[in-house]
Amino acid sequence: MRREILLEPDSEKGIKAVFNPAVSKKDGCTHIFYRMVDEEGYSSLAHAKMVNREIKERDVIVLAPKEEYDSKGCEDPRITEINGTYYLTYTAWDGRNARVALAVSKDMENFERVGIISPNIPVGKAVELTKSERYKSMFRKQIEGHGKDSIVWDKDCAIFPYLFDGEFVMLHRIEPDIQMVRFSSFGDLQDDKFWEEYIRDIDHYVLMQPAHSWESEKIGAGATPVMTSDGWLLLYHGVNRQNKHAIYSAGSALLDPEHPEKVKARSKYPLFSPEFEWERSGMVNNVVFPEGVEIEGDQIRAYYGCADKRIGLAELSYKELKDNLENI
């Protein structure tokens, strides 16, 4: 595997960090959307263009803090194209609540906000709703830290670039697992009753739980899934703690092509972990955080955040990736 720095923050422009990139390719150009942090600590979503591995344009802001729900930051994007529409999901941070928001575009230049598409439910109510003792425990931890009227935290959202029987399928992460939700329209996701039923039976919607020591604390969906000859490839991150310090590593999984809720294989060991100084030292140390992927022939390119400071590019063969997988 080859890894390199792809993009560093431009301090002369007052940019403190650029990281956690999503990608979409069109007409030979790789469009990179990423989290950009200014000197005051606020995050916006920025856009760069890359042609033949050369950055042609960068740091063009497409979404900045504006609405009440993202007033303190627009963070960690993923992008999906379906039938000519680009769906950009991101973590909306209001200083207390972390939720998933959506913006849409036809040209990857101009984005229109749709709003919050994750559960808009107070965590105190979620404790009462859910049948899952495991999630009751997790919700109570949020209450301890943020109060019972804080909204259920939800992050790491990625939409499949395909409609399954006419329905959207979306991955998201209410700690500590990766969940999957199907829906007919994004209006469904803005209906409290939809999410109340979902929270009640949340165990039913869990795609993957932490399974190995390198991901023992929590996992989260990474890049938008891409189709391979073996099924949908999902890059994700896993977190464990060493001497009380969190270590974020990258993993992968293969999902059934027709029924993506079925996991065919997943990483027993990390695909890669923080190793180089530029992955180990930054705003948050010891983080590799994949959010974008491209496949050309046998080559896989993973775009990832490095220590919440810069953007990295990892390149490996499909065989290397499959050798890391364990069948389920």
ROMARDO-456822 format. One record per residue (C-alpha): residue in three letters; z, y, x. Coordinates in Angstrom, 2 decimals. Example, Ala and Ser with C-alpha at 12.3 -4.5 7.8 and 13.67 -1.06 7.14 Angstrom:
# ROMARDO-456822
REC   res         Z         Y         X
REC   ALA      7.80     -4.50     12.30
REC   SER      7.14     -1.06     13.67
***
This chain:
# ROMARDO-456822
REC   res         Z         Y         X
REC   MET      0.00      0.00      0.00
REC   ARG     -0.91      3.46      1.21
REC   ARG      1.23      6.45      0.20
REC   GLU      0.72     10.13      0.91
REC   ILE      1.71     13.58     -0.28
REC   LEU     -0.87     14.94     -2.70
REC   LEU      0.62     18.31     -3.67
REC   GLU      3.43     20.47     -2.30
REC   PRO      5.00     23.49     -4.05
REC   ASP      3.53     26.85     -3.13
REC   SER      6.63     28.83     -2.17
REC   GLU      4.58     31.99     -1.64
REC   LYS      3.90     31.97     -5.40
REC   GLY      7.59     31.49     -6.18
REC   ILE      7.12     27.82     -7.04
REC   LYS     10.19     25.75     -6.21
REC   ALA      8.82     22.29     -7.04
REC   VAL      5.80     20.41     -8.43
REC   PHE      6.32     16.81     -9.51
REC   ASN      5.98     14.07    -12.16
REC   PRO      2.19     14.11    -12.67
REC   ALA      0.09     12.72    -15.50
REC   VAL     -3.66     12.27    -15.02
REC   SER     -6.84     12.04    -17.06
REC   LYS    -10.32     11.67    -15.61
REC   LYS    -13.43     13.30    -17.08
REC   ASP    -16.92     13.79    -15.62
REC   GLY    -15.81     12.87    -12.10
REC   CYS    -12.84     15.26    -12.14
REC   THR     -9.24     14.07    -12.14
REC   HIS     -7.14     16.42    -14.23
REC   ILE     -3.51     16.44    -13.10
REC   PHE     -0.75     17.75    -15.37
REC   TYR      2.67     18.13    -13.82
REC   ARG      6.06     19.74    -14.01
REC   MET      6.28     23.01    -12.11
REC   VAL      9.67     24.67    -11.47
REC   ASP      9.99     28.39    -10.78
REC   GLU     12.63     30.11     -8.66
REC   GLU     14.91     30.56    -11.69
REC   GLY     14.84     26.82    -12.36
REC   TYR     12.67     26.87    -15.50
REC   SER     10.00     24.17    -15.87
REC   SER      6.47     24.69    -17.17
REC   LEU      3.56     22.28    -17.40
REC   ALA      0.81     23.09    -14.92
REC   HIS     -2.75     21.83    -14.45
REC   ALA     -4.69     21.01    -11.29
REC   LYS     -8.20     19.62    -10.81
REC   MET     -9.21     17.16     -8.12
REC   VAL    -12.75     16.12     -7.17
REC   ASN    -13.43     13.59     -4.41
REC   ARG     -9.76     13.69     -3.44
REC   GLU     -9.87     17.46     -2.91
REC   ILE     -7.75     19.81     -5.02
REC   LYS    -10.12     22.44     -6.44
REC   GLU     -7.71     24.35     -8.63
REC   ARG     -3.94     24.18     -9.10
REC   ASP     -0.82     25.63    -10.72
REC   VAL     -2.58     26.80    -13.89
REC   ILE      0.14     26.90    -16.55
REC   VAL     -0.85     25.20    -19.83
REC   LEU      2.59     25.16    -21.50
REC   ALA      5.59     27.33    -20.67
REC   PRO      9.01     27.56    -22.36
REC   LYS      8.40     29.32    -25.66
REC   GLU      9.81     27.60    -28.73
REC   GLU     13.51     27.10    -29.40
REC   TYR     13.19     23.37    -28.71
REC   ASP     11.64     23.88    -25.23
REC   SER     13.20     27.24    -24.41
REC   LYS     14.80     25.97    -21.19
REC   GLY     11.94     23.84    -19.96
REC   CYS      8.74     21.85    -20.55
REC   GLU      9.11     18.72    -18.42
REC   ASP      7.54     15.41    -17.36
REC   PRO      4.15     15.20    -19.15
REC   ARG      1.99     12.22    -20.05
REC   ILE     -1.56     12.57    -21.36
REC   THR     -3.72     10.30    -23.51
REC   GLU     -7.29     10.69    -24.80
REC   ILE     -8.25      9.16    -28.15
REC   ASN    -11.60      9.91    -29.79
REC   GLY    -12.07     13.18    -27.94
REC   THR     -8.57     14.55    -28.53
REC   TYR     -6.07     14.85    -25.69
REC   TYR     -2.45     14.21    -26.60
REC   LEU      0.02     15.73    -24.14
REC   THR      3.61     14.57    -24.59
REC   TYR      6.48     16.09    -22.66
REC   THR     10.25     16.39    -22.57
REC   ALA     11.38     19.52    -24.38
REC   TRP     14.67     20.87    -23.01
REC   ASP     16.66     23.53    -24.86
REC   GLY     19.65     23.51    -22.54
REC   ARG     21.49     20.83    -24.49
REC   ASN     18.98     18.48    -26.09
REC   ALA     16.20     16.48    -24.44
REC   ARG     13.53     15.49    -26.93
REC   VAL      9.86     14.51    -26.95
REC   ALA      7.35     17.19    -27.94
REC   LEU      3.58     17.01    -28.42
REC   ALA      0.68     19.37    -27.77
REC   VAL     -3.00     18.61    -28.40
REC   SER     -6.29     19.80    -26.92
REC   LYS    -10.02     19.19    -27.10
REC   ASP    -10.79     20.45    -23.60
REC   MET     -7.64     19.90    -21.46
REC   GLU     -7.54     23.66    -20.99
REC   ASN     -6.10     25.01    -24.23
REC   PHE     -3.20     23.17    -25.85
REC   GLU     -1.72     23.68    -29.31
REC   ARG      1.92     22.75    -29.87
REC   VAL      2.61     20.21    -32.63
REC   GLY      6.40     20.17    -32.20
REC   ILE      9.13     17.57    -31.78
REC   ILE      8.02     13.97    -32.42
REC   SER     11.19     12.09    -31.42
REC   PRO     14.28     11.49    -33.60
REC   ASN     15.68     14.83    -34.72
REC   ILE     18.99     13.21    -35.57
REC   PRO     22.49     14.22    -34.44
REC   VAL     23.90     11.54    -32.19
REC   GLY     27.06     11.35    -34.30
REC   LYS     24.92     10.34    -37.26
REC   ALA     23.02      7.85    -35.08
REC   VAL     26.30      6.04    -34.33
REC   GLU     26.86      5.63    -38.06
REC   LEU     23.27      4.60    -38.77
REC   THR     22.55      1.95    -36.16
REC   LYS     23.39     -1.72    -36.57
REC   SER     23.25     -2.18    -32.79
REC   GLU     26.63     -2.33    -31.05
REC   ARG     24.81     -1.83    -27.74
REC   TYR     23.27      1.46    -28.88
REC   LYS     26.47      2.59    -30.60
REC   SER     28.02      2.43    -27.13
REC   MET     25.18      4.46    -25.58
REC   PHE     25.29      7.06    -28.36
REC   ARG     29.05      7.43    -27.88
REC   LYS     28.45      8.20    -24.21
REC   GLN     26.17     11.05    -25.26
REC   ILE     28.86     12.31    -27.64
REC   GLU     31.33     12.38    -24.76
REC   GLY     28.99     14.49    -22.67
REC   HIS     27.25     16.69    -25.23
REC   GLY     29.08     16.50    -28.56
REC   LYS     28.40     14.59    -31.76
REC   ASP     26.07     17.29    -33.10
REC   SER     23.75     17.09    -30.09
REC   ILE     20.41     15.46    -30.92
REC   VAL     19.61     11.91    -29.80
REC   TRP     18.17     12.20    -26.30
REC   ASP     14.66     10.78    -25.98
REC   LYS     12.30     10.96    -22.99
REC   ASP      9.51      9.16    -21.11
REC   CYS      6.95      9.11    -23.90
REC   ALA      3.47      7.62    -23.38
REC   ILE      0.86      7.01    -26.08
REC   PHE     -1.60      4.12    -25.80
REC   PRO     -5.23      5.31    -25.54
REC   TYR     -6.24      3.00    -28.39
REC   LEU     -5.59      2.63    -32.11
REC   PHE     -4.20     -0.78    -33.08
REC   ASP     -5.36     -1.60    -36.62
REC   GLY     -5.77      2.12    -37.14
REC   GLU     -2.27      2.96    -35.93
REC   PHE     -0.98      4.89    -32.93
REC   VAL      1.38      3.04    -30.60
REC   MET      3.83      5.01    -28.50
REC   LEU      6.35      4.13    -25.82
REC   HIS      9.51      6.19    -25.43
REC   ARG     12.98      5.88    -23.93
REC   ILE     16.30      6.18    -25.69
REC   GLU     18.59      5.03    -22.88
REC   PRO     18.71      2.50    -21.39
REC   ASP     15.57      0.70    -22.64
REC   ILE     11.88      1.27    -23.29
REC   GLN     11.10      1.23    -27.01
REC   MET      7.78      1.02    -28.86
REC   VAL      6.92      2.67    -32.17
REC   ARG      3.83      2.35    -34.39
REC   PHE      2.80      5.07    -36.83
REC   SER     -0.15      6.22    -38.90
REC   SER      0.07      9.94    -38.15
REC   PHE      2.20     12.31    -36.11
REC   GLY      3.54     13.62    -39.40
REC   ASP      5.43     10.31    -39.68
REC   LEU      7.31     11.20    -36.49
REC   GLN      8.44     14.51    -37.97
REC   ASP     10.04     12.80    -40.98
REC   ASP     13.79     12.27    -40.55
REC   LYS     13.74      9.27    -42.90
REC   PHE     11.22      7.52    -40.64
REC   TRP     13.55      7.83    -37.66
REC   GLU     16.69      7.02    -39.64
REC   GLU     15.21      3.63    -40.52
REC   TYR     14.09      3.21    -36.93
REC   ILE     17.54      4.02    -35.47
REC   ARG     19.15      1.67    -37.97
REC   ASP     17.15     -1.28    -36.59
REC   ILE     16.49      0.05    -33.08
REC   ASP     16.99     -3.34    -31.40
REC   HIS     13.84     -4.49    -33.19
REC   TYR     11.78     -1.86    -31.37
REC   VAL     12.94     -2.54    -27.81
REC   LEU     10.00     -3.47    -25.58
REC   MET     11.88     -3.93    -22.30
REC   GLN     15.49     -3.81    -21.16
REC   PRO     16.76     -3.52    -17.58
REC   ALA     16.41     -7.03    -16.17
REC   HIS     16.89     -6.87    -12.38
REC   SER     19.28     -5.25     -9.93
REC   TRP     16.83     -2.51     -8.86
REC   GLU     16.63     -1.26    -12.50
REC   SER     20.12     -2.16    -13.65
REC   GLU     21.12      1.27    -15.02
REC   LYS     18.06      2.20    -17.07
REC   ILE     14.29      2.02    -17.24
REC   GLY     11.63      4.35    -18.64
REC   ALA      7.93      4.25    -19.37
REC   GLY      5.79      5.89    -16.71
REC   ALA      2.05      6.36    -16.87
REC   THR     -0.11      6.08    -19.97
REC   PRO     -0.97      2.35    -20.20
REC   VAL     -4.43      1.35    -18.95
REC   MET     -6.40     -1.76    -19.84
REC   THR     -7.09     -4.42    -17.20
REC   SER     -8.64     -7.87    -17.34
REC   ASP     -5.13     -9.25    -17.88
REC   GLY     -3.90     -6.80    -20.52
REC   TRP     -2.32     -3.37    -20.61
REC   LEU     -0.90     -2.24    -17.29
REC   LEU      2.29     -0.20    -17.60
REC   LEU      3.84      1.53    -14.62
REC   TYR      7.49      2.40    -15.19
REC   HIS     10.59      3.51    -13.33
REC   GLY     13.92      1.78    -12.93
REC   VAL     17.25      3.19    -11.79
REC   ASN     20.17      1.60    -10.01
REC   ARG     23.10      3.03     -8.08
REC   GLN     24.01      2.53     -4.47
REC   ASN     27.33      4.05     -3.39
REC   LYS     27.33      6.06     -6.64
REC   HIS     23.91      7.58     -5.83
REC   ALA     21.00      6.94     -8.21
REC   ILE     17.86      5.33     -6.74
REC   TYR     14.63      5.62     -8.76
REC   SER     12.01      2.95     -8.01
REC   ALA      8.60      2.13     -9.47
REC   GLY      7.79     -1.09    -11.29
REC   SER      4.95     -2.52    -13.35
REC   ALA      4.39     -4.75    -16.35
REC   LEU      1.46     -6.35    -18.15
REC   LEU      1.39     -6.23    -21.95
REC   ASP     -0.71     -8.36    -24.27
REC   PRO     -4.08     -6.69    -24.96
REC   GLU     -3.95     -7.22    -28.73
REC   HIS     -0.21     -7.21    -29.28
REC   PRO      1.29     -4.78    -26.75
REC   GLU      4.81     -5.50    -27.97
REC   LYS      4.49     -8.80    -26.07
REC   VAL      5.34     -8.48    -22.36
REC   LYS      3.32    -10.99    -20.32
REC   ALA      4.71    -10.19    -16.87
REC   ARG      6.81     -7.58    -15.10
REC   SER      8.13     -6.64    -11.67
REC   LYS     10.93     -8.80    -10.33
REC   TYR     11.18     -6.44     -7.34
REC   PRO     10.21     -2.76     -7.08
REC   LEU      6.53     -2.04     -6.66
REC   PHE      7.73      0.70     -4.32
REC   SER     10.96      2.62     -3.71
REC   PRO     11.91      5.84     -1.91
REC   GLU     11.11      5.16      1.73
REC   PHE      9.61      8.24      3.37
REC   GLU     11.55     11.43      3.95
REC   TRP      9.41     13.25      1.39
REC   GLU     10.43     10.67     -1.23
REC   ARG     14.10     10.66     -0.24
REC   SER     14.79     14.39      0.06
REC   GLY     14.18     17.06     -2.57
REC   MET     15.72     18.65     -5.64
REC   VAL     16.93     15.17     -6.64
REC   ASN     17.09     12.75     -3.73
REC   ASN     15.75      9.18     -3.68
REC   VAL     13.23      9.34     -6.51
REC   VAL      9.76      7.89     -6.97
REC   PHE      8.66      8.52    -10.55
REC   PRO      5.17      7.30    -11.58
REC   GLU      3.55      9.14    -14.49
REC   GLY     -0.19      8.79    -13.84
REC   VAL     -2.53      5.93    -12.96
REC   GLU     -6.25      5.41    -12.34
REC   ILE     -8.09      2.12    -11.79
REC   GLU    -11.48      1.86    -10.09
REC   GLY    -12.65     -1.67     -9.45
REC   ASP     -9.86     -3.46     -7.60
REC   GLN     -8.13     -0.25     -6.54
REC   ILE     -5.15      1.28     -8.31
REC   ARG     -4.06      4.86     -7.73
REC   ALA     -0.56      5.73     -8.87
REC   TYR      0.41      9.39     -9.08
REC   TYR      4.14      9.96     -8.86
REC   GLY      6.90     12.49     -8.41
REC   CYS      8.72     12.47     -5.07
REC   ALA     12.40     13.49     -5.08
REC   ASP     11.68     16.04     -7.85
REC   LYS      9.94     18.23     -5.30
REC   ARG      6.32     17.19     -4.68
REC   ILE      3.56     14.90     -5.92
REC   GLY      2.65     11.67     -4.17
REC   LEU     -0.29      9.28     -4.39
REC   ALA      0.11      5.54     -3.88
REC   GLU     -2.97      3.31     -3.49
REC   LEU     -2.94     -0.45     -3.68
REC   SER     -5.14     -3.32     -4.73
REC   TYR     -4.84     -5.01     -8.10
REC   LYS     -4.01     -8.22     -6.24
REC   GLU     -1.07     -6.49     -4.52
REC   LEU      0.21     -5.40     -7.89
REC   LYS     -0.19     -8.83     -9.48
REC   ASP      1.61    -10.47     -6.55
REC   ASN      4.61     -8.31     -7.47
REC   LEU      4.70     -9.56    -11.06
REC   GLU      6.72    -12.39    -12.54
REC   ASN      5.37    -14.14    -15.63
REC   ILE      7.56    -14.17    -18.71
***
